[in-house]
Amino acid sequence: MNARKVAAQFAAYIWYENTQQFERTNAEKAEFARNNWQPFLPIAPEGLGRLLIKTVAKPSRMRKQPKYLRRRRLLAAV
């Protein structure tokens, strides 16, 4: 997926979310972003798009419990 396009879609999503007077559903915001990302392309940094793609692609290491906490839990059970 093109990183600049992802960043432009993200910018379109955020812009739509912040400018609407009434609360919209996530599906409506996503549809707007998919259909109207082109005007946001000049301001979309490629680095942001790469970061968004990496964030979605890999499971977070932060979700795992740190080893020192796992060891304490195991020792407490004994």
C-alpha contacts under 8 A as a table, 3 or more apart, distances in Angstrom:
res1	aa1	res2	aa2	distance
1	M	5	K	7.86
1	M	6	V	7.56
2	N	5	K	5.33
2	N	6	V	6.40
2	N	49	G	7.79
3	A	6	V	5.11
3	A	7	A	6.27
3	A	46	E	5.39
3	A	47	G	7.40
3	A	48	L	7.54
3	A	49	G	4.18
3	A	50	R	5.22
3	A	53	I	7.35
4	R	7	A	5.06
4	R	8	A	6.10
4	R	41	L	6.85
4	R	44	A	5.91
4	R	45	P	6.22
4	R	46	E	4.62
4	R	47	G	7.96
4	R	48	L	7.87
4	R	49	G	5.56
5	K	8	A	4.99
5	K	9	Q	6.09
5	K	37	W	7.26
5	K	41	L	6.81
5	K	44	A	7.72
5	K	49	G	7.27
6	V	9	Q	5.10
6	V	10	F	6.15
6	V	49	G	5.11
6	V	52	L	7.53
6	V	53	I	7.73
7	A	10	F	5.02
7	A	11	A	6.16
7	A	41	L	7.79
7	A	44	A	5.21
7	A	45	P	6.48
7	A	46	E	6.74
7	A	48	L	5.84
7	A	49	G	4.34
7	A	52	L	7.65
8	A	11	A	5.01
8	A	12	A	6.14
8	A	37	W	5.32
8	A	38	Q	7.07
8	A	40	F	5.05
8	A	41	L	5.02
8	A	43	I	7.46
8	A	44	A	5.01
8	A	49	G	7.99
9	Q	12	A	5.00
9	Q	13	Y	6.09
9	Q	33	A	4.94
9	Q	34	R	6.28
9	Q	36	N	7.63
9	Q	37	W	4.87
9	Q	40	F	7.51
10	F	13	Y	5.03
10	F	14	I	6.22
10	F	33	A	6.99
11	A	14	I	5.19
11	A	15	W	5.99
11	A	33	A	7.94
11	A	37	W	7.75
11	A	40	F	6.53
11	A	44	A	7.15
12	A	15	W	5.09
12	A	16	Y	6.03
12	A	32	F	7.37
12	A	33	A	4.98
12	A	36	N	6.82
12	A	37	W	5.69
12	A	40	F	6.41
13	Y	16	Y	5.25
13	Y	17	E	6.13
13	Y	29	K	5.69
13	Y	30	A	6.30
13	Y	32	F	6.91
13	Y	33	A	4.95
14	I	17	E	5.01
14	I	18	N	6.14
15	W	18	N	5.24
15	W	19	T	6.10
16	Y	19	T	5.34
16	Y	20	Q	6.14
16	Y	29	K	6.57
16	Y	32	F	7.47
16	Y	33	A	7.90
17	E	20	Q	5.95
17	E	23	E	7.93
17	E	24	R	7.44
17	E	29	K	6.71
20	Q	23	E	6.92
20	Q	24	R	7.64
24	R	28	E	6.25
24	R	29	K	6.72
25	T	28	E	5.27
25	T	29	K	6.43
26	N	29	K	5.06
26	N	30	A	6.04
27	A	30	A	5.09
27	A	31	E	6.08
28	E	31	E	5.12
28	E	32	F	6.22
29	K	32	F	5.17
29	K	33	A	6.26
30	A	33	A	5.03
30	A	34	R	6.17
31	E	34	R	5.11
31	E	35	N	6.18
32	F	35	N	5.23
32	F	36	N	5.83
33	A	36	N	5.32
33	A	37	W	5.53
34	R	37	W	6.15
36	N	39	P	6.84
37	W	40	F	5.47
37	W	41	L	6.66
38	Q	41	L	5.31
39	P	42	P	7.16
40	F	43	I	5.76
40	F	44	A	6.30
41	L	44	A	5.09
44	A	48	L	7.59
44	A	49	G	7.88
45	P	48	L	5.55
45	P	49	G	6.84
46	E	49	G	5.14
46	E	50	R	6.32
47	G	50	R	5.10
47	G	51	L	6.18
48	L	51	L	5.03
48	L	52	L	6.17
49	G	52	L	5.10
49	G	53	I	6.16
50	R	53	I	5.11
50	R	54	K	6.14
51	L	54	K	5.12
51	L	55	T	6.07
52	L	55	T	5.06
52	L	56	V	6.36
53	I	56	V	5.34
53	I	57	A	5.99
54	K	57	A	5.06
54	K	58	K	6.14
55	T	58	K	6.07
55	T	59	P	7.69
55	T	60	S	7.66
56	V	59	P	7.48
60	S	63	R	5.74
60	S	64	K	7.92
61	R	64	K	5.81
62	M	65	Q	7.42
65	Q	69	L	6.68
65	Q	70	R	6.71
66	P	69	L	5.51
66	P	70	R	6.51
67	K	70	R	5.02
67	K	71	R	6.17
68	Y	71	R	5.20
68	Y	72	R	6.31
69	L	72	R	5.11
69	L	73	R	6.25
70	R	73	R	5.15
70	R	74	L	6.27
71	R	74	L	5.07
71	R	75	L	6.12
72	R	75	L	5.07
72	R	76	A	6.01
73	R	76	A	5.10
73	R	77	A	6.36
74	L	77	A	5.28
74	L	78	V	6.81
75	L	78	V	5.38
